[in-house]
Amino acid sequence: MNEALIRSLTPGVLGALVRRGADFAAAEDAVQEALIEAVRVWPADPPRDAKGWLTTVAWRKFLDATRADAARRRREDVVEEEPAPGPAASVDDTLQLYFLCAHPSLTPSSAVALTLRAVGGLTTRQIAQAYLVPEATMAQRISRAKRTVADVRFDRPGDVATVLRVLYLVFNEGYSGDVDLAAEAIRLTRQLAAAIDHPEVAGLLALMLLHHARRATRTAPDGGLVPLAEQDRSRWDTEAIAEGVEILQAALARDRLGEFQAQAAIAALHADAPTAEETDWVQIVEWYDELAGLTDSPVVRLNRAVAVGEADGPRAGLAALAELDAASPSSSSGGHPLPRRAAVAAYLHERDGDLATAARLYAEAAHQAPNLAERDYLTRQAARLNTGRSH
């Protein structure tokens, strides 16, 4: 049973039903039922035309559901004739489905869930496991999302930037349950890159590949966090890095810079350095300047402060951090603290020799950490400095 094949065919089958007159929610339900039927039937009797088989079965499931629901009888003028089985049309509906699933009326979490199910072909159970929520909760989230986009025109132009943000959200979820969401995001972004010629799509794909290339070295055998500077670079995936750099160079050559291309350029400079000490921090600062001009994001400016600290020394980094605090007062104290701001300040103060302040800030950062791995790492940093000062 080729699960990868089934998942790759899902967008085309769903699009075929929508073009024939099914609303998105009903079509998506029918496709899921057809996928379940394929899992049951194909091992013993594989079809010659997998997409045609799925389309025919899904259409029959849709007809059955429509005829069984008296409230939908008014739609039977659209569906009263069942198309004859045969080879499926080669129309690629993937792009429209991406735009539909990333509709601006959906919350980010709903858009991600709907994308994984409708475009990725994952089951509700798989998505629920990946997000560590009960299956019933995820089913409700997907159902609400489908109702929200049920009446949206299928051929309506969409916003590429929104689709890319949804895919990046999927990528950043990483791995949990039996679904590797980082790998799934790369697969979906490859699919999108094949459907649309856009430098930012290429930029996102390059960024994902470059980050994913370091995945095996990010955690120690005990699950502890390993910072970039301490990772074993001999274990980085050189093929993924080479592909990411090639895709990025082609995108940058088009001279339509976007934030994902700029982020990928920074990742490429890290990947290109044989050791942490040989990292070209001056060029990384220049790319952060470009990125800040594109996004004006406090998170980008925070990362820039780290790069400035490496390129020009810790006091220059602290000065850049002070500029950020002046522009966004809530990032330094009170209000909603900027994620990882305290950790950055701790690192820069430690490099500047102020170990007492660094230890205090590491402890503060540990308290704010978004996950257990970061909390443990930052707690150990605080303990290391406190122990060193006590001797």
C-alpha positions as CSV (number, residue, x, y, z in Angstrom):
1,M,0.0,0.0,0.0
2,N,1.7,3.2,-1.2
3,E,0.6,5.8,1.3
4,A,2.8,8.5,-0.3
5,L,1.0,8.0,-3.6
6,I,-2.4,8.3,-2.1
7,R,-1.5,11.5,-0.3
8,S,0.0,13.0,-3.5
9,L,-3.2,12.3,-5.4
10,T,-5.5,13.8,-2.7
11,P,-5.5,17.5,-4.0
12,G,-6.3,16.4,-7.6
13,V,-9.2,14.2,-6.5
14,L,-10.7,16.9,-4.2
15,G,-10.4,19.5,-7.0
16,A,-12.2,17.2,-9.4
17,L,-15.2,16.9,-7.1
18,V,-15.3,20.6,-6.5
19,R,-15.2,21.3,-10.3
20,R,-18.1,18.9,-10.7
21,G,-20.3,20.9,-8.4
22,A,-19.6,19.6,-4.9
23,D,-19.1,22.1,-2.1
24,F,-15.7,21.9,-0.5
25,A,-16.8,20.5,2.9
26,A,-18.8,17.7,1.3
27,A,-16.2,16.9,-1.3
28,E,-13.5,16.7,1.4
29,D,-15.6,14.3,3.4
30,A,-16.1,12.1,0.3
31,V,-12.4,12.1,-0.5
32,Q,-11.6,10.9,3.0
33,E,-14.1,8.1,2.7
34,A,-12.5,7.1,-0.7
35,L,-9.1,7.1,0.9
36,I,-10.3,4.7,3.6
37,E,-11.8,2.5,0.9
38,A,-8.4,2.5,-0.9
39,V,-6.6,1.4,2.2
40,R,-9.1,-1.5,2.4
41,V,-9.2,-2.6,-1.3
42,W,-5.9,-1.7,-2.9
43,P,-3.5,-4.2,-1.2
44,A,-5.5,-7.1,-2.8
45,D,-6.6,-5.3,-6.0
46,P,-4.5,-2.3,-6.9
47,P,-6.0,-0.1,-9.6
48,R,-4.3,0.7,-12.9
49,D,-5.4,4.3,-12.7
50,A,-5.1,5.3,-9.0
51,K,-6.4,8.8,-9.4
52,G,-9.3,7.8,-11.6
53,W,-10.2,5.1,-9.1
54,L,-10.1,7.6,-6.2
55,T,-12.1,10.2,-8.1
56,T,-14.8,7.7,-9.1
57,V,-15.2,6.3,-5.6
58,A,-15.1,9.7,-4.0
59,W,-17.8,11.0,-6.4
60,R,-20.0,8.0,-5.6
61,K,-19.5,8.6,-1.9
62,F,-20.5,12.3,-2.5
63,L,-23.6,11.2,-4.4
64,D,-24.6,8.8,-1.7
65,A,-24.3,11.4,1.0
66,T,-26.1,14.0,-1.1
67,R,-29.1,11.7,-1.9
68,A,-29.3,10.6,1.7
69,D,-29.6,14.2,3.0
70,A,-33.1,15.6,2.2
71,A,-31.9,19.1,3.0
72,R,-29.6,18.9,0.0
73,R,-32.0,17.6,-2.6
74,R,-32.1,21.1,-4.1
75,R,-28.5,20.4,-5.4
76,E,-29.4,17.3,-7.3
77,D,-29.6,19.1,-10.6
78,V,-25.8,19.4,-10.3
79,V,-25.1,15.8,-9.3
80,E,-27.9,13.7,-10.8
81,E,-25.6,12.3,-13.6
82,E,-22.6,10.3,-12.5
83,P,-19.7,10.7,-14.8
84,A,-18.6,7.4,-16.4
85,P,-15.5,5.9,-14.8
86,G,-12.3,6.5,-16.8
87,P,-8.9,8.1,-16.7
88,A,-8.9,11.2,-14.4
89,A,-8.3,14.6,-15.9
90,S,-4.8,16.0,-15.5
91,V,-5.9,19.4,-14.2
92,D,-3.7,20.4,-11.3
93,D,-5.9,21.9,-8.5
94,T,-3.2,21.9,-5.9
95,L,-2.6,25.7,-6.1
96,Q,-6.3,26.5,-5.7
97,L,-6.6,24.2,-2.7
98,Y,-3.6,25.9,-1.0
99,F,-5.3,29.2,-1.4
100,L,-8.6,27.9,-0.1
101,C,-7.1,26.3,3.0
102,A,-5.1,29.5,3.8
103,H,-8.2,31.7,3.5
104,P,-7.9,34.9,5.6
105,S,-11.1,34.1,7.5
106,L,-9.4,31.1,9.1
107,T,-7.3,31.2,12.2
108,P,-3.7,30.0,11.7
109,S,-4.3,26.7,13.6
110,S,-7.4,26.0,11.5
111,A,-5.6,26.9,8.2
112,V,-2.8,24.5,9.1
113,A,-5.1,21.7,10.0
114,L,-7.2,22.1,6.9
115,T,-4.0,22.2,4.7
116,L,-2.7,19.0,6.2
117,R,-5.9,17.2,5.6
118,A,-7.1,18.6,2.2
119,V,-3.7,19.1,0.6
120,G,-1.5,16.8,2.6
121,G,-4.0,13.9,2.7
122,L,-3.4,13.2,6.4
123,T,-6.2,11.7,8.5
124,T,-7.8,13.6,11.4
125,R,-6.2,11.1,13.8
126,Q,-2.7,11.7,12.4
127,I,-3.1,15.5,12.6
128,A,-4.4,15.3,16.1
129,Q,-1.5,13.1,17.2
130,A,0.9,15.6,15.6
131,Y,-0.6,18.5,17.5
132,L,-1.0,16.4,20.7
133,V,-4.7,17.1,21.0
134,P,-7.7,14.7,21.2
135,E,-9.0,13.5,17.8
136,A,-12.4,14.8,18.6
137,T,-11.0,18.3,19.2
138,M,-9.1,18.2,15.9
139,A,-12.2,16.9,14.1
140,Q,-14.2,19.9,15.4
141,R,-11.4,22.3,14.3
142,I,-11.4,20.9,10.8
143,S,-15.2,20.8,10.6
144,R,-15.4,24.5,11.5
145,A,-12.7,25.4,9.0
146,K,-14.5,23.5,6.2
147,R,-17.8,25.3,7.0
148,T,-16.0,28.6,7.0
149,V,-14.7,28.1,3.4
150,A,-17.7,26.1,2.1
151,D,-19.0,29.0,0.0
152,V,-15.7,30.5,-1.1
153,R,-15.3,30.5,-4.9
154,F,-12.8,27.8,-5.9
155,D,-11.2,29.8,-8.6
156,R,-10.7,32.9,-6.5
157,P,-7.2,34.4,-6.6
158,G,-5.3,33.8,-3.4
159,D,-2.5,35.4,-1.4
160,V,0.8,33.5,-1.8
161,A,2.2,35.1,1.3
162,T,-0.6,33.7,3.5
163,V,-0.1,30.2,2.0
164,L,3.7,30.4,2.7
165,R,3.0,31.4,6.3
166,V,0.8,28.4,6.8
167,L,3.4,26.1,5.4
168,Y,6.1,27.7,7.6
169,L,3.8,27.1,10.7
170,V,3.6,23.4,9.7
171,F,7.3,23.2,9.3
172,N,8.0,24.8,12.7
173,E,5.9,22.2,14.5
174,G,8.7,19.7,13.8
175,Y,7.9,16.1,14.8
176,S,5.4,14.5,17.1
177,G,3.1,11.5,16.9
178,D,3.5,9.4,13.8
179,V,3.7,12.3,11.4
180,D,6.9,14.2,10.7
181,L,5.5,17.7,10.1
182,A,8.8,19.2,9.1
183,A,9.2,16.6,6.3
184,E,5.5,17.0,5.4
185,A,6.0,20.8,5.1
186,I,8.9,20.3,2.8
187,R,6.9,17.9,0.6
188,L,4.0,20.3,0.4
189,T,6.2,23.3,-0.4
190,R,7.9,21.2,-3.2
191,Q,4.3,20.6,-4.5
192,L,3.6,24.3,-4.3
193,A,6.9,25.2,-6.1
194,A,5.9,22.9,-8.9
195,A,2.5,24.6,-9.2
196,I,3.6,28.2,-9.1
197,D,6.7,30.0,-10.3
198,H,7.4,32.5,-7.4
199,P,10.8,33.4,-5.9
200,E,9.4,33.5,-2.3
201,V,8.0,29.9,-2.7
202,A,11.6,28.9,-3.7
203,G,12.9,30.9,-0.8
204,L,10.8,29.1,1.7
205,L,11.7,25.7,0.2
206,A,15.4,26.6,0.4
207,L,15.0,27.8,4.0
208,M,13.3,24.6,5.1
209,L,15.9,22.4,3.4
210,L,18.8,24.4,5.1
211,H,17.2,24.2,8.5
212,H,16.2,20.6,8.1
213,A,19.8,19.7,7.2
214,R,20.8,20.4,10.8
215,R,18.0,18.5,12.4
216,A,19.9,15.4,13.5
217,T,22.4,17.6,15.5
218,R,19.9,19.8,17.4
219,T,19.4,17.5,20.3
220,A,21.7,15.4,22.5
221,P,21.0,11.7,23.1
222,D,19.3,12.6,26.3
223,G,17.0,15.0,24.5
224,G,18.9,18.1,25.6
225,L,19.1,21.2,23.4
226,V,22.4,21.6,21.4
227,P,23.0,25.3,20.3
228,L,24.1,25.9,16.7
229,A,27.7,26.8,17.7
230,E,28.1,23.4,19.5
231,Q,26.5,21.2,16.8
232,D,28.5,18.5,15.1
233,R,28.7,19.9,11.6
234,S,30.0,16.7,10.1
235,R,26.5,15.2,10.7
236,W,24.7,18.0,8.8
237,D,22.9,16.7,5.6
238,T,25.2,18.1,2.9
239,E,22.9,17.0,0.0
240,A,20.0,19.0,1.6
241,I,22.3,22.0,2.1
242,A,23.5,21.9,-1.6
243,E,20.0,21.7,-2.9
244,G,18.8,24.5,-0.6
245,V,21.7,26.8,-1.7
246,E,21.1,26.0,-5.4
247,I,17.4,26.8,-5.1
248,L,18.2,30.0,-3.1
249,Q,20.7,31.2,-5.7
250,A,18.2,30.8,-8.5
251,A,15.6,32.7,-6.5
252,L,17.9,35.6,-5.6
253,A,19.0,35.9,-9.2
254,R,15.5,37.1,-10.0
255,D,16.0,40.2,-7.9
256,R,12.6,40.1,-6.2
257,L,13.8,39.7,-2.6
258,G,11.4,38.6,0.1
259,E,11.6,37.7,3.7
260,F,11.9,33.9,3.2
261,Q,14.8,34.4,0.7
262,A,16.6,36.7,3.2
263,Q,16.1,34.1,6.0
264,A,17.4,31.4,3.7
265,A,20.5,33.5,2.9
266,I,21.2,33.7,6.6
267,A,20.7,29.9,7.0
268,A,23.0,29.4,4.0
269,L,25.8,31.4,5.6
270,H,25.6,29.3,8.8
271,A,25.6,26.1,6.7
272,D,28.6,27.3,4.7
273,A,30.8,27.8,7.7
274,P,33.1,24.8,8.4
275,T,33.2,25.8,12.1
276,A,31.2,28.2,14.3
277,E,34.3,30.5,14.5
278,E,34.4,30.8,10.7
279,T,30.9,32.1,10.4
280,D,30.6,35.2,8.3
281,W,28.8,37.3,10.9
282,V,29.4,40.6,9.1
283,Q,27.4,39.4,6.1
284,I,24.8,37.9,8.3
285,V,24.2,41.3,9.9
286,E,23.8,42.7,6.4
287,W,21.1,40.1,5.6
288,Y,19.4,40.9,8.9
289,D,19.3,44.5,7.9
290,E,17.6,43.5,4.6
291,L,15.2,41.3,6.5
292,A,14.4,44.0,9.1
293,G,13.6,46.3,6.2
294,L,11.2,43.8,4.8
295,T,9.4,42.8,8.0
296,D,10.2,45.3,10.7
297,S,9.7,42.4,13.1
298,P,11.0,42.6,16.8
299,V,12.1,39.0,16.5
300,V,14.2,39.8,13.5
301,R,15.8,42.7,15.3
302,L,16.4,40.5,18.3
303,N,18.3,38.0,16.1
304,R,20.1,40.8,14.5
305,A,21.4,41.9,18.0
306,V,22.9,38.5,18.4
307,A,24.6,38.7,15.0
308,V,25.9,42.2,15.8
309,G,27.3,40.9,19.1
310,E,29.2,38.2,17.2
311,A,30.4,40.6,14.4
312,D,31.3,43.6,16.5
313,G,31.5,42.4,20.1
314,P,29.1,41.9,22.9
315,R,28.8,45.6,23.8
316,A,27.7,46.4,20.3
317,G,25.1,43.6,20.6
318,L,23.8,45.0,23.9
319,A,23.6,48.4,22.2
320,A,21.5,46.9,19.4
321,L,19.3,45.2,22.1
322,A,18.8,48.6,23.8
323,E,17.7,50.1,20.5
324,L,15.1,47.3,20.2
325,D,13.9,47.9,23.8
326,A,13.5,51.6,23.1
327,A,11.4,50.8,20.1
328,S,9.4,48.1,21.8
329,P,9.3,48.9,25.6
330,S,7.3,45.7,26.4
331,S,10.1,43.6,25.0
332,S,12.4,44.4,28.0
333,S,10.0,44.3,30.9
334,G,6.3,44.2,31.7
335,G,3.6,43.7,29.1
336,H,4.2,40.8,26.8
337,P,7.9,40.0,26.8
338,L,9.6,39.3,23.5
339,P,10.2,35.6,23.2
340,R,13.9,34.7,24.0
341,R,14.8,38.4,24.6
342,A,16.1,37.5,28.1
343,A,18.1,34.6,26.7
344,V,19.8,36.8,24.1
345,A,20.6,39.4,26.8
346,A,22.0,36.7,29.1
347,Y,24.3,35.4,26.3
348,L,25.6,38.9,25.5
349,H,26.2,39.9,29.1
350,E,28.1,36.6,29.7
351,R,30.3,37.3,26.7
352,D,30.9,40.8,28.1
353,G,32.0,39.3,31.5
354,D,29.0,40.4,33.6
355,L,28.3,36.9,34.9
356,A,25.9,37.9,37.7
357,T,23.5,39.7,35.3
358,A,23.9,36.8,32.8
359,A,23.0,34.2,35.5
360,R,19.9,36.2,36.5
361,L,18.8,36.7,32.9
362,Y,19.3,33.0,32.1
363,A,17.0,32.1,35.0
364,E,14.4,34.6,33.8
365,A,14.7,33.2,30.3
366,A,14.2,29.6,31.6
367,H,11.0,30.8,33.3
368,Q,9.7,32.2,30.0
369,A,10.9,29.2,27.8
370,P,8.2,27.9,25.5
371,N,9.2,24.2,25.9
372,L,10.9,21.8,28.3
373,A,14.1,21.4,26.2
374,E,14.8,25.1,26.2
375,R,13.8,25.5,29.9
376,D,16.3,22.8,30.9
377,Y,19.1,24.2,28.7
378,L,18.6,27.8,30.1
379,T,18.4,26.5,33.7
380,R,21.7,24.7,33.2
381,Q,23.3,27.9,31.9
382,A,22.2,29.8,35.0
383,A,23.4,27.0,37.3
384,R,26.7,26.9,35.5
385,L,27.4,30.6,36.0
386,N,26.1,30.6,39.6
387,T,28.4,27.6,40.4
388,G,31.4,29.3,38.7
389,R,30.8,32.5,40.7
390,S,30.6,30.6,44.0
391,H,34.1,29.1,43.7
